[in-house]
Amino acid sequence: MIYNKKVTAVILAAGNSVRYGQNKNKNLEIINGKQVLFYSLTEFDKNKYIDNIIIAVKKDEIPVVESIIKKENLQKKVDIVVGGDSRKASVYNSIKSTNADIVIIHDGARAFIKQDYINKCVESMNEFKGVAIGVKSKDTIKITDENGLVINTTNRSNTWLIQTPQCFDRDTLLKMHEKYKTKDVTDDCMLLEEGDYKVKILEGDYSNIKITTYDDLNLMKELMKQN
């Protein structure tokens, strides 16, 4: 418990992996003899602030994920929730299934999650309703219209690449999900932004990559060899 509040970790592993292009769930790929999902699952399991874990998965992949859970000597209660047709729907299904005070949401395809990320996120919830791990952009980022014509250029020093974990006051996030049901978002911070809540970005590092394409899997394998 942190500040007498219950914390639930939500791991998202129900995506369609369309950009991955291998006709399989990237969360179930093998690195060093373990599924990608294993790495974030075990990091949350050993974290001092996490009370329980929810994994959002596709219905037909529940048996595979159950077998991963059973193989590991996990200390915390792990529940499986059937994911939705989108990331947003999977998060909503997950946060509805817990009565925790705080939810910390993570992409299962980010295997390099660190204890420090989890700790910093949860500890920041004493001040904010939402926080996220991110890194400052190394490159200049330009905003274009649908024809590829530049509208403006961001200030690189204030431009962040957002990662996970992301941590939220559970009731606030649930309220924003229900208020903006039809809004298309790519992360949950966007929902709080719509509700005029301040979202804090906490600096992570560039190794916290997400497997999106098959090349990312090979890069992650190389990074694990080095570490």
C-alpha positions in Angstrom: 0.0 0.0 0.0 1.1 3.6 -0.7 -0.4 6.4 1.2 -3.0 3.8 2.4 -4.1 3.4 -1.2 -4.5 0.2 -3.2 -2.5 0.0 -6.5 -3.5 -2.2 -9.4 -1.1 -2.8 -12.3 -2.8 -3.2 -15.7 -0.8 -4.9 -18.5 -2.1 -4.6 -22.0 -1.6 -7.6 -24.2 -4.7 -7.8 -26.3 -3.6 -5.8 -29.4 -3.9 -7.1 -32.9 -0.2 -6.5 -33.6 -1.1 -5.4 -37.1 2.1 -3.4 -37.6 4.1 -6.3 -36.3 3.2 -8.1 -39.5 3.9 -11.7 -38.3 0.4 -12.9 -37.9 0.9 -13.4 -34.2 0.7 -11.5 -30.9 4.1 -9.8 -30.3 3.5 -10.1 -26.5 3.9 -13.9 -26.9 7.2 -13.8 -28.8 10.1 -15.5 -27.1 13.2 -13.6 -25.9 15.8 -15.6 -23.9 13.3 -18.4 -23.4 10.5 -16.3 -22.0 7.5 -14.6 -23.6 7.8 -10.8 -23.9 4.8 -10.5 -21.5 6.8 -12.3 -18.8 9.2 -9.4 -18.3 6.6 -6.7 -17.4 4.6 -9.3 -15.4 7.4 -10.2 -13.1 8.6 -6.6 -12.6 5.1 -5.6 -11.4 4.9 -8.8 -9.3 8.1 -7.8 -7.3 7.3 -4.1 -6.9 6.7 -2.9 -3.4 3.7 -0.7 -4.3 1.7 -3.1 -6.5 -1.1 -4.9 -4.8 -2.5 -6.9 -7.7 -2.2 -7.3 -11.4 -4.7 -7.4 -14.3 -3.7 -8.6 -17.8 -6.0 -7.7 -20.7 -5.8 -10.4 -23.4 -7.8 -11.7 -26.3 -10.3 -14.3 -25.4 -8.7 -17.0 -27.5 -5.3 -16.3 -25.9 -6.4 -16.7 -22.3 -5.1 -20.3 -22.0 -1.6 -19.2 -23.2 -1.5 -16.3 -20.7 -2.8 -18.6 -17.9 0.0 -21.0 -18.6 2.6 -18.1 -18.3 1.1 -17.1 -15.0 1.1 -20.7 -13.6 4.7 -21.3 -14.7 6.0 -18.4 -12.6 6.2 -18.3 -8.8 4.2 -15.0 -8.6 3.5 -13.4 -5.2 0.6 -11.2 -6.2 -2.9 -12.0 -7.4 -3.2 -11.9 -11.2 -6.5 -11.7 -13.0 -7.2 -11.9 -16.7 -9.7 -9.5 -18.4 -10.9 -9.9 -21.9 -9.5 -7.0 -24.0 -11.6 -4.9 -26.3 -11.4 -4.0 -29.9 -9.0 -1.1 -29.1 -6.4 -0.2 -26.6 -8.9 2.2 -25.1 -11.5 -0.5 -24.7 -9.0 -2.9 -23.1 -8.0 -0.2 -20.5 -11.7 0.5 -19.8 -12.5 -3.2 -19.3 -9.5 -3.5 -17.0 -10.1 -0.5 -14.8 -13.8 -1.4 -14.4 -12.7 -4.7 -12.9 -10.8 -3.2 -10.0 -11.7 -1.0 -7.1 -8.1 0.2 -6.6 -7.4 3.8 -5.8 -4.6 3.9 -8.3 -4.1 2.1 -11.6 -0.7 1.9 -13.4 -1.1 0.9 -17.1 1.7 -0.6 -19.1 2.2 -2.0 -22.6 3.0 -5.7 -22.4 5.3 -5.2 -25.4 7.6 -3.0 -23.4 9.9 -5.6 -21.8 12.4 -3.1 -20.4 10.2 -1.7 -17.7 12.2 -0.9 -14.6 11.3 -0.7 -10.9 12.3 2.9 -10.9 9.6 3.7 -13.5 6.9 2.1 -11.4 8.1 3.7 -8.2 8.3 7.2 -9.6 4.8 6.9 -11.2 3.1 5.7 -8.1 4.9 8.1 -5.8 3.9 11.0 -8.0 0.2 10.2 -7.5 0.2 12.2 -4.2 0.4 15.4 -6.4 -1.2 14.5 -9.7 -4.2 12.6 -11.2 -2.1 11.3 -14.0 1.6 10.8 -14.8 3.5 9.1 -17.6 7.0 8.0 -18.3 8.6 9.6 -21.4 11.8 10.8 -23.1 12.6 14.1 -24.7 12.6 14.0 -28.5 16.1 13.8 -30.0 14.8 15.0 -33.4 12.9 18.0 -34.6 9.2 17.1 -34.9 7.0 18.9 -37.5 3.3 18.9 -37.6 1.8 18.5 -41.1 -1.7 18.5 -42.7 -3.1 15.4 -44.4 -1.1 16.3 -47.6 2.2 16.3 -45.8 2.6 20.0 -45.8 4.2 21.5 -42.6 1.8 23.4 -40.4 4.3 24.1 -37.6 7.5 22.8 -35.9 7.5 21.9 -32.2 10.0 23.2 -29.7 12.3 20.2 -29.3 13.1 21.0 -25.7 9.4 20.7 -24.8 8.6 17.7 -27.0 8.3 14.3 -25.4 7.9 10.8 -26.7 5.5 9.2 -24.4 6.0 5.6 -23.1 4.4 3.5 -20.4 3.9 2.9 -17.6 1.3 5.6 -17.1 -0.4 6.0 -13.7 -3.8 7.4 -12.8 -6.3 8.0 -10.1 -8.6 5.2 -11.0 -11.9 7.0 -10.4 -10.7 10.0 -12.4 -9.6 7.8 -15.3 -12.8 5.8 -15.3 -14.9 9.0 -15.3 -12.9 10.3 -18.3 -13.3 7.0 -20.2 -17.1 7.2 -19.7 -17.3 10.9 -20.6 -15.3 10.6 -23.8 -16.5 7.2 -25.0 -16.4 8.1 -28.6 -13.1 10.0 -28.7 -10.2 8.3 -30.5 -7.1 8.4 -28.3 -3.8 6.6 -28.4 -3.1 6.8 -24.7 -5.0 7.5 -21.5 -3.2 10.8 -20.8 -5.2 12.2 -23.7 -8.5 11.6 -21.8 -7.3 13.5 -18.7 -6.0 16.3 -21.0 -9.6 16.6 -22.5 -10.9 16.9 -18.9 -8.4 19.7 -18.2 -6.4 17.7 -15.7 -2.7 18.3 -15.4 -0.6 15.3 -16.5 3.0 15.1 -15.3 5.7 13.6 -17.6 8.5 11.8 -15.7 11.7 11.2 -17.5 12.5 7.6 -18.4 15.2 6.4 -20.8 15.5 5.5 -24.5 15.9 1.7 -23.8 12.2 1.5 -22.8 11.2 0.6 -26.3 7.9 -1.0 -27.4 7.8 -3.8 -29.9 5.7 -2.5 -32.8 7.5 -4.0 -35.8 9.5 -7.2 -36.2 12.7 -5.0 -36.3 11.8 -3.9 -32.8 11.9 -7.5 -31.6 15.4 -8.0 -33.0 16.5 -4.7 -31.4 15.1 -5.8 -28.0 16.9 -9.1 -28.3 20.2 -7.3 -28.9 19.6 -4.9 -26.0 18.9 -7.8 -23.7 22.2 -9.4 -24.7 24.0 -6.2 -23.8 22.3 -6.0 -20.5 
